[in-house]
C-alpha cells in the first residue's frame, strides 16, 4: 500500500482496472440483457374466461424457453368489479413459485396488461400461469391454437383442458447480451483503454515535470472516495425524498441512519492510514510477508470448506448431500496440502502420483460415468468426479506424510506425541466407528481431521494457526454475507425470521453461535491488549475491523428472532467473558461497553443493507422449504411492504422473544383495497364493502371477518398483519399433540422436552441403526434436538459417554492451553469459545455430524490440543 509510483503509472493502472471491471460485467458476469418475447401465435378470439372469487382455476401451461422470465403480458378484456388482476406462477410440482397483483386503474383495457415477474426458471421444465382474483371480477382473453408455438401446453379451466384455445399472453424473457455483441463491446472497451493509456503516457512524456510521485494508498483514495460518495448519495436520495424502498417515516429515518453509518465505516476503511500500531495487537501485521499468500490460500480453503458444509444443511436429498460432502472434503484436503512448502510439494514422487492418478482418474471416470440420458446423470457424474479428486488429493497427502515420517525416523526426531486429550479423542473416534450402526460419516470425520491434526503437529508454522483459523472463519462469513446481500430477500412474511444463507433459522442460529464466538474472541483480544486508560478514539482506531465484524455477526443473529439461538449465543459469549475475567477482570466494563457500541452502530447498517440491496439486485435464491412469502419470490417491487420493515421486526421481536401481546399490525399494502384499520374496500366479489352480499361480512360480526385470519379468503388478501395466516397455521402445526401443555419449558422449547424424553427412553448400550424415536402421539421425531442425546442414541450409551468425556476433556484442555499460551497467543481462546458454543448449541440442536458447519469448525478449533508438541511451543 505504501509502494511509490508515478502519476502516469497510477492513471494507466486505474484505467486498466476499470476497463477490466467493465469487461468482466459483460463476460463472464453477463449483467447486460435484452428482452426476447415469445408469443402464442394464434388469433385473438371472442371467447373470454371469467376470473372471480368462485372461478379461479384458469391456468395456461408452458415450457420455459430461457432462464429469466422478466414479465408476462396478459390480455384483459374487462375488469368488471374491483381494480386488481392476480397472477400465480406454478412449477411442475404444483408449488407456487411467485404470486403478484397488478392495479388496473388507468390502464388501457381491453388490452395487454404487463405483469412484472423477474423470476428464474429452469429451461425445458413445465410451468403454469394461473389467473387469480384479488377482490375483483375480470375477464381474460384467449387465442386460437391454429399456429400455436410448441412451448405452449394446455389451457385448463376447472382442471379440464379447454380445446382449441390458449391464454392470450406474451412471455417476455430476459436474455444475456449475444456473444457477437459482447465481443464488440469487449473489444471496444479494451481499445478505449489502450488509447487512453497511450495518450496518458505521451502527455507525461512531454510534461515530465507533472509526473509527480504518489503512493498506491493515495491513488486508491482518489478513486474510491468519489465512487463511494456517488453510491451512498444515490442510495440516500432513493430512500428520501424519492421513497423508493418505503414511504413510512420510521423506515425512512432508520434506513437513512443505516446508510450514514455504513458510509462512515466505508469512508474510514478507505481513508485510514495503514500503519503499525504502537499499542494493541495486529493479527495481519504480525504475519511475515513471505507467508501471507500461503496463509490467505489456506484461509480461503477453510472458508470454502465451511461454505459447502453450510450448503449440506440446505440439501433435501441424498444426492445433494453427497455433492456438498465431497466438496467440503476436497477443500479441507486442499487446506492441509497448502501447509506444505513448494519444495516439499514439488518432488518426483508427488509428480508421478499426480500424473498417474490423474490419467487413471480420467480413465475410471469415462468407464463408470452415467449416460446423460439417465436420471440425475449430471449430479451422479459430479459425485464421481469429486470422489476421484478426493482420491488424488488423499494420495498426495499420504505420500507427504510418509515422506515426513521417513525423514523424522532418519533424523531420530519424532517429537510430536499425542496429548491426553488427543488420546481421548482417538478413543472417541474408534468408538463411533465401531458402533457406527450403518453410519459411515464417522469414518470420514476421523480420517480427514486426523490428517489435519497430524499435519499441524509437525508443521513448522503452527504458531500462526490461530490467525489462519480466525481468518478462514471470518472469510467464510464475508463470503456468506456477500451472497446474502445479493441473493437473500429480507422478507417480512410468512415468518419474518431471517435465515441468512440457510433454509431454516435453527441452522442459522447454530452458524452464528460459532461465528459469534470467534468474533467475540477477536474483539476481546484487541481490547485487552490495549493499555489501561486508552481513549475510546484509540480503541476504535485499533479495533475498528473487529468491532464492525462483531456488530454485523450479532446483528444477523438478532435477525433470526430465534430463542434457542439467542440463548446459545448469549450463553457462549457469557462463558467466554467468564474465562477472560479470570485474567482480565478489570477490562470487563470496557469489553461490555464496546460490545454494546458495536451492536448499536452495526444493527441499523446491517438491517438497511439487507433490506435494500437484495431487492435492487432482484435475483433471489429461494430454497425448496424456505418460509418466504410467495409475493417476494421474484423481482418484487422495491417498496413492497411484504419486505421487512422496522415496525414488523419490532413486533416480531416483542412477540417472539419478549412474549409481549403486541396486537395486530394492520398496515395496508394497498390503500385502494384496504382502509387504514385493515378493513377491505371491496369484498371477495369486488363489490364495495359496505354493499357486500357475503354472509361472512354481515354487520355486527367480529374483526376476524375483515379477512385478517379467516381461512376462506387466504389467497386474496393484500393486507399484512403481525399475526398472519401462515404464522397461524405454522403455529398450529408446531403446537401438535405431543407438546406437554403443563410443562412451560416444553411449550417454550416447541416440544423439545418431550422429544428428549422419547429419545432417552429408547437409549441402549450399543445404539440404533434407524433414525427417529416415537413420540407420545405416534409421530417420529427424526432427530433428538440435542447433540448429546443424539450421539447416545446413534452410537449407544457407550458412545454417548465417550462423547461427553471428549467434550469435557476438550474444554479442560482448552482452558489449560489458554493459561499456558495467553501471553504469546491470546487467540487460543478461540478453541475454548468454540467448544463452549458447540456444547451450548448442542443442548437444543443436533450439531454433531461430518458436514455440519459447527462440527467442522469444532474440529478445526481443537486441532492444536491434540498433540503435546503444540502445547510446548
ChimeraX attribute file (.defattr): number of C-alpha atoms within 10 A of each C-alpha:
attribute: neighborCount
match mode: 1-to-1
recipient: residues
	/A:1	11
	/A:2	12
	/A:3	8
	/A:4	13
	/A:5	15
	/A:6	15
	/A:7	19
	/A:8	21
	/A:9	17
	/A:10	19
	/A:11	17
	/A:12	19
	/A:13	14
	/A:14	16
	/A:15	17
	/A:16	19
	/A:17	13
	/A:18	14
	/A:19	20
	/A:20	16
	/A:21	12
	/A:22	16
	/A:23	21
	/A:24	14
	/A:25	14
	/A:26	21
	/A:27	17
	/A:28	8
	/A:29	11
	/A:30	16
	/A:31	12
	/A:32	14
	/A:33	13
	/A:34	13
	/A:35	16
	/A:36	16
	/A:37	15
	/A:38	16
	/A:39	16
	/A:40	22
	/A:41	19
	/A:42	18
	/A:43	15
	/A:44	17
	/A:45	12
	/A:46	10
	/A:47	13
	/A:48	19
	/A:49	18
	/A:50	21
	/A:51	22
	/A:52	23
	/A:53	18
	/A:54	12
	/A:55	15
	/A:56	16
	/A:57	18
	/A:58	23
	/A:59	28
	/A:60	25
	/A:61	22
	/A:62	20
	/A:63	18
	/A:64	21
	/A:65	19
	/A:66	17
	/A:67	16
	/A:68	21
	/A:69	24
	/A:70	22
	/A:71	20
	/A:72	22
	/A:73	18
	/A:74	22
	/A:75	23
	/A:76	23
	/A:77	20
	/A:78	16
	/A:79	21
	/A:80	13
	/A:81	19
	/A:82	25
	/A:83	21
	/A:84	21
	/A:85	27
	/A:86	20
	/A:87	21
	/A:88	21
	/A:89	22
	/A:90	20
	/A:91	18
	/A:92	13
	/A:93	8
	/A:94	10
	/A:95	12
	/A:96	18
	/A:97	22
	/A:98	22
	/A:99	23
	/A:100	22
	/A:101	19
	/A:102	15
	/A:103	17
	/A:104	15
	/A:105	12
	/A:106	7
	/A:107	11
	/A:108	10
	/A:109	14
	/A:110	14
	/A:111	15
	/A:112	19
	/A:113	20
	/A:114	17
	/A:115	20
	/A:116	19
	/A:117	26
	/A:118	22
	/A:119	23
	/A:120	21
	/A:121	18
	/A:122	14
	/A:123	12
	/A:124	13
	/A:125	12
	/A:126	19
	/A:127	25
	/A:128	25
	/A:129	22
	/A:130	21
	/A:131	28
	/A:132	28
	/A:133	28
	/A:134	32
	/A:135	28
	/A:136	24
	/A:137	25
	/A:138	24
	/A:139	20
	/A:140	24
	/A:141	24
	/A:142	26
	/A:143	23
	/A:144	19
	/A:145	18
	/A:146	12
	/A:147	11
	/A:148	18
	/A:149	14
	/A:150	10
	/A:151	15
	/A:152	22
	/A:153	18
	/A:154	18
	/A:155	23
	/A:156	20
	/A:157	17
	/A:158	11
	/A:159	10
	/A:160	12
	/A:161	16
	/A:162	15
	/A:163	11
	/A:164	13
	/A:165	23
	/A:166	26
	/A:167	28
	/A:168	24
	/A:169	24
	/A:170	19
	/A:171	22
	/A:172	25
	/A:173	25
	/A:174	21
	/A:175	18
	/A:176	20
	/A:177	17
	/A:178	13
	/A:179	12
	/A:180	9
	/A:181	11
	/A:182	17
	/A:183	15
	/A:184	12
	/A:185	15
	/A:186	20
	/A:187	13
	/A:188	14
	/A:189	18
	/A:190	17
	/A:191	13
	/A:192	15
	/A:193	20
	/A:194	16
	/A:195	12
	/A:196	16
	/A:197	20
	/A:198	12
	/A:199	13
	/A:200	16
	/A:201	18
	/A:202	13
	/A:203	14
	/A:204	17
	/A:205	13
	/A:206	10
	/A:207	10
	/A:208	11
	/A:209	8
	/A:210	13
	/A:211	17
	/A:212	11
	/A:213	13
	/A:214	17
	/A:215	15
	/A:216	16
	/A:217	17
	/A:218	17
	/A:219	17
	/A:220	15
	/A:221	16
	/A:222	13
	/A:223	13
	/A:224	15
	/A:225	14
	/A:226	11
	/A:227	12
	/A:228	15
	/A:229	14
	/A:230	11
	/A:231	11
	/A:232	18
	/A:233	15
	/A:234	12
	/A:235	19
	/A:236	21
	/A:237	13
	/A:238	16
	/A:239	23
	/A:240	18
	/A:241	10
	/A:242	12
	/A:243	17
	/A:244	18
	/A:245	24
	/A:246	21
	/A:247	15
	/A:248	13
	/A:249	11
	/A:250	12
	/A:251	19
	/A:252	23
	/A:253	12
	/A:254	18
	/A:255	28
	/A:256	21
	/A:257	17
	/A:258	22
	/A:259	22
	/A:260	17
	/A:261	18
	/A:262	21
	/A:263	18
	/A:264	12
	/A:265	17
	/A:266	16
	/A:267	16
	/A:268	13
	/A:269	14
	/A:270	19
	/A:271	15
	/A:272	11
	/A:273	13
	/A:274	12
	/A:275	8
	/A:276	12
	/A:277	11
	/A:278	9
	/A:279	14
	/A:280	18
	/A:281	18
	/A:282	15
	/A:283	15
	/A:284	12
	/A:285	13
	/A:286	11
	/A:287	13
	/A:288	9
	/A:289	10
	/A:290	8
	/A:291	11
	/A:292	14
	/A:293	11
	/A:294	16
	/A:295	22
	/A:296	15
	/A:297	17
	/A:298	24
	/A:299	23
	/A:300	22
	/A:301	24
	/A:302	30
	/A:303	27
	/A:304	23
	/A:305	31
	/A:306	30
	/A:307	22
	/A:308	24
	/A:309	27
	/A:310	24
	/A:311	23
	/A:312	25
	/A:313	20
	/A:314	21
	/A:315	18
	/A:316	12
	/A:317	9
	/A:318	10
	/A:319	15
	/A:320	18
	/A:321	18
	/A:322	20
	/A:323	22
	/A:324	25
	/A:325	24
	/A:326	25
	/A:327	24
	/A:328	28
	/A:329	27
	/A:330	23
	/A:331	23
	/A:332	23
	/A:333	23
	/A:334	21
	/A:335	23
	/A:336	21
	/A:337	19
	/A:338	16
	/A:339	21
	/A:340	18
	/A:341	10
	/A:342	9
	/A:343	7
	/A:344	12
	/A:345	18
	/A:346	11
	/A:347	11
	/A:348	9
	/A:349	14
	/A:350	17
	/A:351	13
	/A:352	11
	/A:353	16
	/A:354	16
	/A:355	13
	/A:356	12
	/A:357	20
	/A:358	16
	/A:359	11
	/A:360	14
	/A:361	19
	/A:362	12
	/A:363	11
	/A:364	15
	/A:365	15
	/A:366	11
	/A:367	9
	/A:368	10
	/A:369	16
	/A:370	17
	/A:371	12
	/A:372	10
	/A:373	8
	/A:374	9
	/A:375	10
	/A:376	13
	/A:377	14
	/A:378	15
	/A:379	15
	/A:380	18
	/A:381	18
	/A:382	17
	/A:383	21
	/A:384	20
	/A:385	19
	/A:386	19
	/A:387	20
	/A:388	20
	/A:389	19
	/A:390	19
	/A:391	16
	/A:392	20
	/A:393	22
	/A:394	19
	/A:395	16
	/A:396	21
	/A:397	21
	/A:398	12
	/A:399	16
	/A:400	20
	/A:401	16
	/A:402	12
	/A:403	14
	/A:404	16
	/A:405	16
	/A:406	12
	/A:407	13
	/A:408	14
	/A:409	11
	/A:410	10
	/A:411	9
	/A:412	10
	/A:413	10
	/A:414	13
	/A:415	12
	/A:416	16
	/A:417	16
	/A:418	20
	/A:419	18
	/A:420	16
	/A:421	24
	/A:422	24
	/A:423	15
	/A:424	20
	/A:425	24
	/A:426	16
	/A:427	16
	/A:428	22
	/A:429	22
	/A:430	16
	/A:431	19
	/A:432	26
	/A:433	21
	/A:434	15
	/A:435	21
	/A:436	21
	/A:437	16
	/A:438	12
	/A:439	14
	/A:440	12
	/A:441	16
	/A:442	18
	/A:443	16
	/A:444	15
	/A:445	19
	/A:446	19
	/A:447	12
	/A:448	17
	/A:449	19
	/A:450	19
	/A:451	17
	/A:452	20
	/A:453	22
	/A:454	18
	/A:455	21
	/A:456	23
	/A:457	24
	/A:458	20
	/A:459	14
	/A:460	11
	/A:461	12
	/A:462	17
	/A:463	15
	/A:464	16
	/A:465	19
	/A:466	22
	/A:467	21
	/A:468	23
	/A:469	22
	/A:470	22
	/A:471	22
	/A:472	24
	/A:473	24
	/A:474	21
	/A:475	20
	/A:476	22
	/A:477	21
	/A:478	15
	/A:479	14
	/A:480	18
	/A:481	19
	/A:482	12
	/A:483	16
	/A:484	21
	/A:485	23
	/A:486	19
	/A:487	21
	/A:488	27
	/A:489	31
	/A:490	29
	/A:491	25
	/A:492	25
	/A:493	26
	/A:494	22
	/A:495	19
	/A:496	24
	/A:497	23
	/A:498	28
	/A:499	26
	/A:500	27
	/A:501	25
	/A:502	23
	/A:503	21
	/A:504	19
	/A:505	23
	/A:506	18
	/A:507	25
	/A:508	23
	/A:509	31
	/A:510	29
	/A:511	27
	/A:512	27
	/A:513	32
	/A:514	29
	/A:515	27
	/A:516	27
	/A:517	30
	/A:518	27
	/A:519	28
	/A:520	27
	/A:521	27
	/A:522	24
	/A:523	21
	/A:524	27
	/A:525	23
	/A:526	23
	/A:527	23
	/A:528	21
	/A:529	15
	/A:530	19
	/A:531	11
	/A:532	9
	/A:533	6
	/A:534	12
	/A:535	11
	/A:536	11
	/A:537	10
	/A:538	13
	/A:539	19
	/A:540	16
	/A:541	15
	/A:542	21
	/A:543	23
	/A:544	19
	/A:545	15
	/A:546	21
	/A:547	26
	/A:548	21
	/A:549	24
	/A:550	24
	/A:551	27
	/A:552	25
	/A:553	26
	/A:554	26
	/A:555	22
	/A:556	22
	/A:557	26
	/A:558	20
	/A:559	23
	/A:560	23
	/A:561	25
	/A:562	21
	/A:563	18
	/A:564	20
	/A:565	26
	/A:566	21
	/A:567	16
	/A:568	26
	/A:569	27
	/A:570	17
	/A:571	17
	/A:572	27
	/A:573	23
	/A:574	15
	/A:575	17
	/A:576	22
	/A:577	20
	/A:578	14
	/A:579	18
	/A:580	19
	/A:581	13
	/A:582	10
	/A:583	12
	/A:584	13
	/A:585	14
	/A:586	12
	/A:587	17
	/A:588	17
	/A:589	10
	/A:590	15
	/A:591	20
	/A:592	13
	/A:593	10
	/A:594	21
	/A:595	18
	/A:596	12
	/A:597	14
	/A:598	22
	/A:599	21
	/A:600	13
	/A:601	20
	/A:602	25
	/A:603	20
	/A:604	23
	/A:605	26
	/A:606	24
	/A:607	22
	/A:608	24
	/A:609	17
	/A:610	24
	/A:611	23
	/A:612	23
	/A:613	19
	/A:614	21
	/A:615	27
	/A:616	15
	/A:617	14
	/A:618	22
	/A:619	20
	/A:620	23
	/A:621	17
	/A:622	20
	/A:623	15
	/A:624	12
	/A:625	10
	/A:626	16
	/A:627	22
	/A:628	24
	/A:629	19
	/A:630	21
	/A:631	23
	/A:632	29
	/A:633	25
	/A:634	25
	/A:635	23
	/A:636	25
	/A:637	19
	/A:638	20
	/A:639	16
	/A:640	19
	/A:641	24
	/A:642	25
	/A:643	25
	/A:644	23
	/A:645	25
	/A:646	18
	/A:647	15
	/A:648	21
	/A:649	17
	/A:650	13
	/A:651	21
	/A:652	23
	/A:653	21
	/A:654	15
	/A:655	17
	/A:656	14
	/A:657	13
	/A:658	11
	/A:659	10
	/A:660	12
	/A:661	10
	/A:662	14
	/A:663	11
	/A:664	15
	/A:665	17
	/A:666	18
	/A:667	19
	/A:668	21
	/A:669	18
	/A:670	18
	/A:671	14
	/A:672	15
	/A:673	25
	/A:674	21
	/A:675	15
	/A:676	13
	/A:677	13
	/A:678	24
	/A:679	19
	/A:680	26
	/A:681	18
	/A:682	22
	/A:683	27
	/A:684	27
	/A:685	20
	/A:686	24
	/A:687	19
	/A:688	17
	/A:689	20
	/A:690	13
	/A:691	11
	/A:692	17
	/A:693	14
	/A:694	12
	/A:695	9
	/A:696	14
	/A:697	19
	/A:698	13
	/A:699	10
	/A:700	7
	/A:701	11
	/A:702	10
	/A:703	13
	/A:704	12
	/A:705	18
	/A:706	20
	/A:707	23
	/A:708	23
	/A:709	17
	/A:710	13
	/A:711	11
	/A:712	9
	/A:713	17
	/A:714	14
	/A:715	12
	/A:716	18
	/A:717	20
	/A:718	22
	/A:719	25
	/A:720	23
	/A:721	18
	/A:722	25
	/A:723	21
	/A:724	19
	/A:725	19
	/A:726	16
	/A:727	16
	/A:728	14
	/A:729	12
	/A:730	14
	/A:731	12
	/A:732	11
	/A:733	10
	/A:734	14
	/A:735	15
	/A:736	13
	/A:737	15
	/A:738	18
	/A:739	23
	/A:740	18
	/A:741	13
	/A:742	8
	/A:743	12
	/A:744	13
	/A:745	14
	/A:746	17
	/A:747	17
	/A:748	14
	/A:749	14
	/A:750	18
	/A:751	22
	/A:752	22
	/A:753	21
	/A:754	21
	/A:755	25
	/A:756	20
	/A:757	15
	/A:758	19
	/A:759	22
	/A:760	16
	/A:761	11
	/A:762	13
	/A:763	20
	/A:764	15
	/A:765	14
	/A:766	19
	/A:767	23
	/A:768	19
	/A:769	14
	/A:770	12
	/A:771	13
	/A:772	20
	/A:773	23
	/A:774	15
	/A:775	18
	/A:776	15
	/A:777	10
	/A:778	10
	/A:779	13
	/A:780	14
	/A:781	17
	/A:782	12
	/A:783	19
	/A:784	27
	/A:785	22
	/A:786	23
	/A:787	24
	/A:788	23
	/A:789	24
	/A:790	26
	/A:791	24
	/A:792	25
	/A:793	30
	/A:794	26
	/A:795	29
	/A:796	24
	/A:797	18
	/A:798	19
	/A:799	28
	/A:800	26
	/A:801	16
	/A:802	22
	/A:803	24
	/A:804	16
	/A:805	16
	/A:806	21
	/A:807	20
	/A:808	15
	/A:809	17
	/A:810	24
	/A:811	21
	/A:812	14
	/A:813	22
	/A:814	25
	/A:815	18
	/A:816	15
	/A:817	21
	/A:818	23
	/A:819	16
	/A:820	16
	/A:821	17
	/A:822	15
	/A:823	9
	/A:824	10
	/A:825	16
	/A:826	20
	/A:827	25
	/A:828	25
	/A:829	28
	/A:830	27
	/A:831	30
	/A:832	30
	/A:833	32
	/A:834	30
	/A:835	26
	/A:836	27
	/A:837	30
	/A:838	27
	/A:839	23
	/A:840	23
	/A:841	29
	/A:842	21
	/A:843	17
	/A:844	23
	/A:845	25
	/A:846	21
	/A:847	25
	/A:848	20
	/A:849	16
	/A:850	22
	/A:851	27
	/A:852	23
	/A:853	26
	/A:854	30
	/A:855	21
	/A:856	22
	/A:857	23
	/A:858	22
	/A:859	22
	/A:860	21
	/A:861	23
	/A:862	23
	/A:863	22
	/A:864	27
	/A:865	23
	/A:866	27
	/A:867	23
	/A:868	18
	/A:869	17
	/A:870	21
	/A:871	17
	/A:872	10
	/A:873	9
